[in-house]
Every structure is written in C-alpha cells, then in structure tokens.
Amino acid sequence: MKLTIKTTDKVEHPVELSGAEPTVGELRDAAKLKLSAADMTVVHKGTVLADDSKTLKEVGIEDGGMIVVIVKKPKPAGTAASPAAAAPPAAAAPPAAAPSPAPAAAAPAAGAGPDAA
C-alpha cells in the first residue's frame, strides 16, 4: 500500500507498506523510520489513530491516501521533569510579611522618667 505522510511543516514523504492488510502500528513504525522521530501522533481525516492493532482499511485509509503526522519534539536532556522541581522549596523563600517591630520610643508611663522621685 502506498501512502503519503505529510508533516506539520507541510513536507510530504512517500511510504510503502507491504502485506495484505497493514496496520496502524506498521504505518507508525514506517513513519518513525522515514522521519527519524521517536514520538508522534498519526492523524487521518481529523481522527487520531491511537489503536495500533487496527488495519488501515478499518480506519478508512486506502491506497494512495494521505496521513498527517505530528512529530513531538524530545525534551532536552538535563531538564527537570517538572517546573516545580527546578524551583527552590517554599520553606526557603523569605516570609511574605515580617511582623512589624515595636515602636522604638514609646511615651513613658505615668510616674516614670527622669522627674519621677
């Protein structure tokens, strides 16, 4: 079966699958080899093809058909799994509002001070 794989950057790649009834999984494997990509989403007529065990005929793909492949870019090595892991822990952050200090010089209490005897 001859198909055309179209990527999101509008480049078309011809691919040929052998066998009487090729599957979505075989199409995905052929696309991975053709595009040198490890992770991708395969789409046909707006439907994501997630079940690799289905035949292309079962999902409505015919000889000469067009498949859209969305290649997922790999995450750069050495980056944290989640943004929260890269942030310092909340306990290390300064407190939101420090308590206000007591007034430096309060008025002397009655009977106190230099004139008190």
N, C-alpha and C positions, 0 to 999 in steps of 0.2 A: 504494500500500500504506500503510495507516495503522498506526502503531506507537505505543507509549508508552515514552518514555525515563524511567527512574527513576534519580535520582542517589543518592549515598550518604547525603545528608541527607534522604532519603525524599520528595523533591519529584518529582511526576510531570509530564512535559511531553509533550503530544501532538505527533507529527510525521507528515507525509505525504510519501511518496516517489513520484515519478512514474516511468513507464517500465514495460515488461513484466516485466523481471527486474532490480530494483535490486540493487546490490552492497553489500558491507560498506563499501567506500570511500565510496559515496554516502551510506550511513547515517552514517558517521563525519563526513562533511562537513556533513550536515544537523544532527547533534548539536553540532558545533563552532559553527555559526551560532546554533542555538537557545540554547545555554548560554554563548555568548561565551567559549569556552575553546579554547586552542591545543593543549594536550597532554592526552590522555585514553586510558583503556583501556575498550574496549567488551566487555561480557560478556553471554552468553545462556545461561541454564540452567547456570551454573557454568563455562562454557567461554569463554576469552578469544578474541575474534575478531581475529586478527592479520593474516590474508590478505585485504587489501582487494579483491582481484580476484574472490573467490568471490561468488556470488549469495546473497541472503538465503535463498532456497529450499535451496541446497546446504548451508547451515549449520543448517537446521531452523527458520528464522524464518518464521512465517506471518502473514497479515494479521490485525491486532489483537493481535499479540504484544507482549511486554514485554522491554525491553532495559535492562540496568543499565550506567550509565556512571560510571566513577571518574575524576573530574577531578583532574589533577595540578597542584598549585599551582606557579606560576612561582617561580623562585629570585629573591630580591630583588636588584636591580641594585647593583653596587659590592661584592658579597661575593666573596671569593676562591673559586676553583674547587675548592680542596680545603682542609681544615683545616690541613694541613701547611704550606701556603703562607703562612698567617697567622702561624704560629709563628716565633720567631727561629731562625736556624740553630743547629745543635747546637754549632758551634765557638764561638759567642758565649756559651754557657752556662758558668757557673763550673765548675771541675773538681769531680768528685764527692768526692774526698778529697785534700786537700793533704798533702804529706809533712810529718811532724812535725819540728819544729826540733830541733837537737842540744841536749842538756841545757845550761842556762846556766852552771852551775858544776860542772865535773867534779872529782873528787878529784885533787889534784896527784900527779904521777908521783913515784916514789921518787927522791930526790935533788934534787927541785925545790922551790922555795918559799923563804920568807924565811930559814930557818935553814940553807939549803944554802950551803956555803962553797966 
